[in-house]
Amino acid sequence: MEDEKLIARRGRQEYLKFLKQEPLTYKSAVLAQCYICYIEGADADKLDCLNGHCPL
């Protein structure tokens, strides 16, 4: 992961909790998953990752 992709988005704190294996609520898990999609390739200026396979 590149540091410049770790932008301030919703889900960052939840993602860090996930990495520490802390318990997550359903909402926190959803936000963490969205954050993962953004750091894996979505452009920073897009509001939607446009992943057609995402159930969210």
C-alpha positions as CSV (number, residue, x, y, z in Angstrom):
1,M,0.0,0.0,0.0
2,E,1.2,3.5,-0.8
3,D,1.0,6.1,1.9
4,E,-0.5,8.7,-0.4
5,K,-3.5,6.4,-0.9
6,L,-4.2,6.4,2.9
7,I,-6.3,9.5,2.6
8,A,-8.7,10.7,5.2
9,R,-11.9,8.8,4.3
10,R,-14.7,7.3,6.4
11,G,-13.7,3.8,7.4
12,R,-10.0,4.5,8.2
13,Q,-10.4,4.1,11.9
14,E,-12.6,1.0,11.4
15,Y,-9.9,-0.4,9.1
16,L,-7.2,0.1,11.6
17,K,-9.4,-1.7,14.3
18,F,-9.8,-4.6,11.8
19,L,-6.0,-4.8,11.4
20,K,-5.6,-4.9,15.2
21,Q,-8.2,-7.7,15.2
22,E,-10.5,-5.7,17.4
23,P,-14.3,-6.4,17.3
24,L,-16.3,-4.5,14.8
25,T,-20.0,-3.7,14.5
26,Y,-21.8,-4.4,11.3
27,K,-21.6,-0.8,10.3
28,S,-17.9,-0.6,11.2
29,A,-17.2,-3.7,9.1
30,V,-19.0,-2.1,6.1
31,L,-17.0,1.1,6.4
32,A,-13.7,-0.8,6.7
33,Q,-14.5,-2.8,3.6
34,C,-15.3,0.4,1.7
35,Y,-12.0,1.9,2.9
36,I,-10.1,-1.2,1.6
37,C,-11.6,-0.7,-1.8
38,Y,-10.5,2.9,-1.9
39,I,-6.9,2.2,-0.9
40,E,-6.7,-0.7,-3.4
41,G,-7.4,1.5,-6.4
42,A,-10.3,3.9,-6.4
43,D,-9.4,7.4,-7.3
44,A,-9.4,9.9,-4.4
45,D,-11.9,12.2,-6.1
46,K,-14.6,9.5,-6.7
47,L,-17.5,9.1,-4.3
48,D,-18.2,5.6,-5.5
49,C,-15.7,2.8,-6.2
50,L,-18.0,1.5,-8.9
51,N,-17.3,-2.1,-8.0
52,G,-20.1,-4.1,-9.7
53,H,-19.4,-7.1,-7.6
54,C,-19.8,-5.4,-4.2
55,P,-23.0,-6.3,-2.4
56,L,-23.0,-2.9,-0.7
